[in-house]
Amino acid sequence: MKKYLNFASLIFVLGALVMAGYLLTQFFTVTDNAFVVRVQTPVAAKVPGTVVQVLVENGQRVEAGDPMVKLDDMAYRLALRNQQANVEAAQAAIAVLEKQYEVAGHEVSVAQDNLALLRYELKQKSNVTVKSAVPQIEVKQLQFEVRAQENQLQALKAGQARDQLSIRQAELDLVALEALRDEAQLNLEHSVVRAQTAGVVTNQFLAVGHQVAPGEPLFSLSPDGSIYVQANFNETDLAGVKPGDKVSIFPRTYLWQRSFEGIVKSLPFGVDRQFSPPLLAEQVVIAPNRWLQLPQRLPLIIEIVDPDQANYPLQSGMSAYVYVHD
């Protein structure tokens, strides 16, 4: 009987301690419903292709610009060669048009000189001092030749203007072809998937031969930078909490070894408690607990200000105790 009484006393004492601890927590802004949140950047290719080489493994640290995955680039190399050939052909065509424009300019100059000569000759033979000595048919013929030369000059100038427009059109076509070539160059460069930021590779299970689609997540990169904790507090504990409040964080993994300091970054952004069945579009109100309606938990985002990843690394999902200072 004494043994049972001692056991019952022990249970009673433990229960009393738990109850006392629970009651004491009502006087402090503290929660055990918290976990570490680290930014995870999905790594994806910008172009489709087949994986021919994987250059990283889980836990490996990379710097911004480091190659991580190589895709088969033969098709992209051929596309670049084709677009480069198109650009060079367009440049050659422009050179031909420019030469034509140059030749047309010389022809215009020759036509202008011939017209000036004909006008001079017509003027001399039309002079009253020699008019009687020059047959009128010859003067008339010179007048027709002058008009013909004027028309020929106008035609040559129009042709020169046409050549100038052709050059402009060819230059615009060249710009479009250069854009296609630059796009092909980018596609070739994107056949190597590179790190966009420094960090640590996680969840990497990619194998050679995998068919990659643009934007398809291949693995994740945990970048350097801020580490956060999401602490879910009872709504009744958050009345005096504001951004900038100091916080103590006790990760369960390092509970008796290391604690961290943090600051409140944002007030609770709320949780969705509404539920509407898609077919009915009516709100469903779930019946509350008949005995005790517990306060709603709301998430508080906290930034850790003294991380120590070298000795006490914090990974996403680690649970923690959080205490917000008054």
LOSEMAR-856492 format. One record per atom (N, C-alpha, C): y, x, z; residue in one letter. Coordinates in steps of 0.2 Angstrom, whole numbers, plus 5000, padded with zeros to 4 digits. Atoms other than C-alpha are relative to their C-alpha. Example, Ala and Ser with C-alpha at 12.3 -4.5 7.8 and 13.67 -1.06 7.14 Angstrom:
<rs>
499450045000a;497850625039a;500650045000a;499449964999s;499550685036s;500549965003s;
</rs>
This chain:
<rs>
499450045000m;500050005000m;500650045000m;499449965000k;501250145004k;500150044994k;500049975006k;500850224988k;500449954995k;499750055004y;501350064979y;500849995002y;499350004998l;502950054989l;500450054998l;499649945002n;503450224985n;500250004992n;500050005007f;503150194966f;500649944999f;499550065001a;504150024968a;500750035001a;499349984998s;505550114977s;500350054994s;499749965005l;505650244963l;500249974994l;499850045005i;505750114950i;500749975001i;499450044998f;507050024960f;500650054999f;499549955000v;508050184962v;500250024993v;499849985007l;507950234943l;500449944997l;499750065002g;508450054939g;500850005002g;499350004997a;509950064951a;500450064996a;499649955003l;510450234943l;500249984993l;499950025007v;510350164925v;500649955001v;499550054999m;511350014931m;500750035002m;499449974998a;512650124939a;500350044995a;499849975006g;512750234924g;500349964995g;499750055005y;513050084913y;500649975002y;499450034998l;514350014924l;500650065000l;499549955000l;515250184925l;500350014993l;499849995007t;515250194906t;500649954998t;499550055002q;516350044906q;500750025001q;499449974998f;517750144913f;500250064995f;499849945005f;517650284899f;499849974993f;500150015007t;517750274880t;499450044998t;500549955001v;516050344877v;499449964996v;500550035004t;514550304865t;499450054999t;500549965003d;512850364861d;499849984993d;500250035007n;512850274844n;500550044996n;499649955004a;513550424834a;499650044996a;500449965004f;513050534820f;500450044996f;499649955004v;513650684810v;500049984993v;499950015007v;514350654793v;500350064996v;499749955004r;514550784780r;500049984993r;499950025007v;515250764762v;499450034996v;500549985004q;513850774750q;500249994992q;499850015006t;514250804732t;499450004995t;500650005004p;512950754719p;500250054994p;500049955005v;512650884706v;499749974993v;500350035006a;512450814688a;500350044994a;499849975006a;512550874670a;500549964996a;499550045004k;513950824658k;499749984993k;500350015006v;512850824643v;499249995001v;500750014999p;511050774640p;499650064997p;500449945002g;509650904638g;499450015004g;500649994996t;508050974644t;500150075004t;499949944995v;508051094659v;499550054998v;500449945002v;507451264654v;500050055006v;500049954995q;507951364670q;500449965006q;499750024994v;508351314688v;500150065004v;499849934998l;509351454696l;500149995008l;499950014993v;509551384714v;499449975004v;500550034996e;508451324728e;500349975007e;499850034994n;508651224744n;500250055005n;499749964995g;509751304757g;500450064997g;499649955003q;510551424745q;500749995000q;499350015000r;512351454746r;500350024993r;499749985006v;513351454730v;500850005000v;499350005001e;515151484725e;500349964994e;499850045005a;516251384714a;499950044993a;500149975006g;515751424696g;499450034999g;500749975000d;514051494700d;499549954995d;500450045004p;512751434687p;499449985004p;500650024996m;511351324695m;499549974995m;500550025005v;510451244680v;500250014993v;499949995007k;510251284662k;499649954996k;500350045005l;509851164648l;499950034994l;500149985007d;509151194631d;500649994996d;499350015003d;510751234621d;499950014993d;500049995008m;510051264603m;500449954996m;499750065004a;510651094597a;500850015001a;499349994999y;512351134605y;500350064996y;499849945003r;512451304597r;500149994992r;500050025007l;512051234580l;500649954998l;499450055001a;513351094582a;500750045000a;499449965000l;514651224586l;500150044994l;500049965006r;514251334571r;500249954994r;499950055005n;514351174560n;500849985000n;499350024999q;516051124567q;500550064999q;499649945002q;516751304566q;500050014992q;500049995007a;516251314548a;500449944997a;499650055002n;517151144545n;500750025001n;499349974999v;518751224553v;500250054995v;499849955005e;518651374542e;500149984993e;499950035007a;518351274526a;500749965000a;499350045000a;519951164531a;500550065000a;499549955000q;520951324534q;500050034993q;500049975007a;520351394517a;500449954995a;499750055004a;520851224509a;500850005001a;499250004999i;522651234517i;500350074996i;499849945004a;522751414510a;500149994993a;499950015008v;522451354492v;500649954999v;499550045001l;523651214494l;500750035001l;499449965000e;524951334500e;500250044994e;499949965006k;524651444485k;500349954995k;499850045005q;524851294474q;500749985001q;499350024998y;526451244483y;500550064998y;499649945002e;527051424480e;500150014992e;500049995008v;526651424461v;500549944998v;499550055002a;527551254460a;500750025001a;499349974999g;529051334467g;500350044995g;499849965005h;529051464454h;500149964994h;499950045005e;528851334441e;500649965000e;499450045000v;530251234447v;500650054999v;499549955001s;531351394447s;500050024992s;500049985007v;530851434429v;500349944996v;499750065003a;531251254424a;500749995001a;499350004999q;532951264432q;500350054996q;499749955004d;533351424423d;500049974992d;500050025007n;532751344406n;500549944999n;499550055000l;533851194410l;500750024999l;499349975000a;535351294413a;500150044994a;499949975007l;535051394397l;500149954995l;499950055005l;534951234387l;500649975001l;499350034999r;536451164395r;500650044997r;499549965003y;537451314391y;500050004993y;500050005008e;536851314373e;500349944998e;499850065003l;537251134371l;500850005001l;499350004999k;538951164379k;500450044995k;499749965005q;539351304367q;500049974993q;500150035006k;538751214352k;500449934999k;499650075000s;539751054357s;500750025000s;499349985000n;541351154358n;500449984994n;499650035005v;542751084347v;500150064995v;499849945004t;543051264340t;499550024995t;500549995004v;541351274333v;499649944997v;500350065002k;540951094330k;499849994993k;500150015007s;541151094312s;499550054997s;500549955002a;540051244310a;499349995002a;500750024998v;538551174319v;499849944998v;500250065003p;537551044311p;499949955006p;500150054994q;537550884322q;499349985002q;500750014998i;535650864321i;499850055005i;500249944995e;535551034330e;500349985007e;499750014993v;536750974344v;499649945003v;500450064997k;535750804345k;499350035003k;500649974998q;534150904346q;500050035007q;499949974993l;534851004361l;500149955005l;499950054995q;535350854370q;499349975002q;500750034998f;533550784369f;499650055004f;500349954996e;532950954375e;500250015007e;499850004994v;534050954389v;499849945005v;500250064996r;533550774395r;499250015001r;500849994999a;531650824392a;499950065006a;500149954995q;531950984403q;500249975007q;499850034994e;532850884416e;499449955003e;500650044998n;531350764417n;499450045002n;500549964997q;530150904418q;500150035006q;499849974993l;531150984432l;499849955006l;500150054995q;531050814441q;499350005002q;500750015000a;529150804438a;499750065004a;500249944996l;528950984445l;500249995007l;499850014993k;529950944460k;499649955004k;500450054997a;528950784463a;499350035002a;500649974998g;527350884462g;500050055005g;500049964994q;527951014474q;500149965006q;500050044994a;528350874486a;499449975002a;500750034999r;526650804484r;499650065003r;500449954997d;525850974487d;500250015008d;499849994993q;526950984503q;499749955005q;500350064996l;526250814509l;499250025001l;500749984999s;524450874505s;499950055005s;500149954994i;524751024516i;500049975006i;499950044993r;525350914530r;499449965002r;500650044999q;523850804528q;499450045002q;500649954998a;522650954528a;500150035007a;499949974994e;523451024543e;499849955006e;500250054996l;523250854552l;499250005001l;500850005001d;521350854546d;499850065004d;500249944997l;521251034553l;500049995008l;500050024993v;521850974570v;499449965003v;500550044998a;520550844571a;499350045000a;500649955001l;519150974565l;500050055006l;500049954995e;519751094578e;499949975007e;500250044994a;519650954592a;499249995000a;500750015000l;517850924586l;499650075002l;500349934998r;517451114587r;500150015007r;499949994993d;518251124604d;499549965004d;500550054996e;517150974610e;499350034999e;500749975001a;515651064603a;499950065004a;500049944996q;516151224612q;499949985008q;500150034994l;516351114628l;499349985002l;500750034999n;514651034626n;499550065001n;500449944999l;513851214624l;500150035007l;499849974993e;514751274640e;499749955005e;500350054995h;514151114649h;499350005000h;500749994999s;512351154645s;499850045006s;500249974994v;512451264660v;500449965005v;499750044994v;512751164676v;500250055005v;499749954995r;513951254687r;500249965006r;499850034994a;514451224705a;500849995000a;499350025000q;516151134706q;500450035006q;499749974993t;516451204724t;499550045003t;500449964996a;515751324736a;499649955005a;500450044996g;514351254747g;499350025000g;500849984999v;512451244751v;499649954996v;500450055004v;511151164739v;499549975005v;500550044996t;510151024747t;499749954995t;500450055003n;508850904741n;499950024992n;500149975006q;508451014726q;499250004998q;500750015002f;506750964718f;499950004993f;500050005007l;507150994700l;499550054997l;500549965003a;505851064688a;500250014993a;499949995007v;505851144671v;499749954996v;500350055005g;505551024657g;500349935002g;499750074998h;506550874666h;500549994995h;499550025004q;507550774654q;500649975003q;499450014996v;509250764660v;500549954996v;499650055003a;510450614656a;500750025003a;499449994997p;512350634658p;500249965006p;499850034994g;512950594675g;499449995005g;500650014996e;511150584682e;500050055006e;500049954994p;511150664700p;499350045000p;500649965000l;509950814700l;499950025007l;500149984993f;510250874718f;500749995003f;499350004996s;511650884731s;500250075002s;499749944997l;512851014736l;500449985006l;499650014993s;513551014754s;500650055000s;499549965001p;515251084751p;500350035007p;499649984994d;516251184764d;500649965001d;499550044998g;517551094773g;499949965006g;500050044994s;517850964786s;499349975002s;500650044998i;516350894796i;500249955005i;499850064997y;516450724803y;499549975004y;500550044996v;515650614816v;500249924999v;499850075000q;515550424814q;499749985007q;500250024993a;515450354832a;500149925000a;500050075000n;515050164833n;500249985007n;499850024994f;516050104848f;500049925001f;499950084999n;515949924856n;500849994999n;499350025001e;517549834851e;500450005006e;499650014994t;518049814869t;500250075003t;499949934998d;518150004871d;500650034996d;499549975005l;519450034857l;500749985000l;499450035000a;520949944863a;500650065000a;499549955000g;521950104867g;499950064996g;500249945004v;521150224855v;500550004994v;499549995006k;522350294841k;499850064996k;500149945003p;522250424828p;500450065003p;499749944996g;522550604835g;499750015007g;500350004994d;521650564851d;499450065000d;500549945000k;520550714857k;499349975002k;500750035000v;518650684857v;499650065002v;500649954998s;517150784865s;499449974997s;500650025003i;515550784855i;499450045002i;500649964997f;513850824862f;499449984995f;500650015004p;512550834848p;499350005004p;500650004996r;510850794855r;499650064999r;500449945002t;510050944846t;500350065004t;499749944996y;511251064856y;500249975007y;499750044995l;511450944871l;500250055006l;499849964995w;511351084884w;500250074998w;499849935003q;511951224873q;500750004998q;499449995003r;513451184864r;500349934999r;499750065001s;514751044863s;500650024995s;499549995005f;516151024850f;500649955002f;499450034999e;517950964851e;500249964993e;499850045006g;518650834838g;500649965001g;499450045000i;520150724834i;499849934996i;500150075004v;520150534829v;500450014994v;499650005006k;520550534811k;500249934997k;499850075002s;520550344808s;499749955004s;500250064996l;520450184817l;499449964996l;500550035003p;518950074814p;500249964993p;499950035006f;518850014796f;499649934999f;500350065000g;517849864801g;499350004997g;500750015003v;516149794796v;500049934998v;500050065004d;515649654785d;499549955004d;500450054996r;514949504796r;499849944996r;500150065004q;514949374782q;499450014996q;500650005004f;513449324773f;500049934996f;500050065005s;513449204758s;499450004996s;500650005005p;511749154749p;500350004993p;499850005006p;512049194731p;500049934996p;500150065003l;511449024725l;500449955003l;499650064996l;512348914738l;500750025000l;499349984999a;513949014740a;500349975006a;499750024994e;514148954757e;499950055006e;500049964995q;514449044773q;499449985005q;500550024995v;512949064785v;500250035006v;499849974994v;513349084803v;499450005004v;500649984996i;511949164813i;500149985007i;499950024993a;511649084830a;500150065005a;499949954995p;512249194844p;499550005005p;500549994995n;511149264858n;500249945005n;499950064995r;510949114870r;500250035007r;499949984993w;511049224885w;500650055001w;499549955000l;512249364881l;500350024993l;499749985006q;513449394867q;500350075000q;499849934999l;513649584865l;500650014995l;499449985005p;515249654858p;499850034994p;500149975007q;515349704840q;500150075000q;499949925000r;515149894837r;500450014993r;499549985006l;516549964825l;500050075000l;500149935001p;516450134817p;500750045001p;499449954999l;517750274822l;499850064997l;500149945004i;517950424811i;500350065004i;499749944996i;518150594820i;499950064996i;500149935003e;518450764813e;499950055005e;500149944995i;517650914822i;500550064998i;499549955001v;518951044824v;499850075002v;500349934998d;517851194831d;499350004997d;500749995002p;516251194820p;499850075001p;500349934999d;515151344822d;499350004996d;500650015004q;513951324807q;499650065000q;500449945000a;513351504809a;499550005005a;500449994994n;512651484826n;499749935002n;500250064999y;512551294828y;500149954994y;499850045006p;512451214811p;499949925001p;500050075000l;512851024810l;499849974993l;500350035006q;511850924797q;500149935000q;499950075000s;512150754791s;499449965003s;500550044996g;511250624802g;499950025007g;500249984993m;511150724818m;500449955005m;499750044996s;511450604832s;500450035006s;499549974995a;512750634846a;500249955005a;499650044996y;513650574861y;500750014999y;499349995002v;515450544859v;500449975006v;499550024994y;516850534873y;500750014997y;499350005002v;518650494868v;500450015006v;499649994995h;519850564880h;500649955001h;499550044999d;521150464888d;500750034999d;
</rs>
